[in-house]
Amino acid sequence: MTEPGRPSRTSSAAALEALVAVAARLSAAERLGRADAEPALRAIADAAAAALNVTAASIALHDPVANRLVFRAAAGAQGEGVIGLSVAPNEGIAGYAFATGQPLAIADVRTDPRFERETAERSGYVPRSLLAVPLVDDEGIVGVMEWLDRLDGAPFDLGDLEVATRVAAAATATARATALDQAAGRLLRRALGALAAGAEIGAASGDADPSSNLDREAIDDLVAAVAAELAGDDPVWRLADRIGQLRAADPDDVELAIDWLDALLARTWRRGRAGRRLPG
């Protein structure tokens, strides 16, 4: 008999199978997705600090799982201490810029009630002036960039805001590369949550083994449904889901899929060449 509170062997097997299904999709998505964004974010932070000649510049990205703005990159003499810190998406000046989608410049943070002094102190540097610009594109807001204290002591002006907005556009495009990491966590949590919910429903109905109906095909369908819900119109996740499902396919069918992809790539290559004009 299974001890109370401990999962049955079948439940454990179902959970393991769900993890395998998730891993297959994540593995494919990692190969299909863009490269790690962290070095690029750090490079943008360096450029941002130099462009406005400031004491520090930082990039905070929204983590939808934790619902926090997490500082992922920073530059400048006083920038490094903020990396890894996080604030609520409606907290502080960064939270205000994120929640409203509006940039703002604060000449003296001591007089602004939105300023979170505690977070600044945790970073090791409390600024006097601050410029915050949301990272926004057609898909929404992904985070916030901040600049702290011009080295010449002057307040931030409209020229600074114009430069900051251009830099933020580059940071926004780069930040989208981190969406894979965030989606991975959501996929895992929701897939396993749906699996647990199915087991609870089975237990409530009086099934002796609530996970007995969660065979491999059912679990794969469950994970595919969660992946589709998360993916929306993202072709990377849609393709990753299809590749993940191929693990259960006949080897001959997999070879057929590879041949089809090779044909698609060849067609794309031919169309690309046809679209080029010869010089002269």
Buried (B, 14 or more C-beta within 10 A) or exposed (E): EEEEEEBBEBBEBBBEBBBBBBBBBBBBBBEBBBEEBBEBBBBBBBBBBEBBBBBBBBBBBBBBBEEBBBBBBBBBEBBBBBBEBBBBBBBBBBBBBBBEEEBBBBEEBEEBEBBBEEBBEEBEBBBBBBBBBBBBEEEEBBBBBBBBBBEEEEBBEEEBBEBBBEBBBBBBBBBBBBBBBBBBEBBBEBBBEBBBEBBEEBBEEEEEBBBBEBEBEBBBEBBBBBBEEBBEEBEBBBBBBBBBBBBEEEEEEEEEBEEEEEEEEEEEEEEEEEEEEEEE
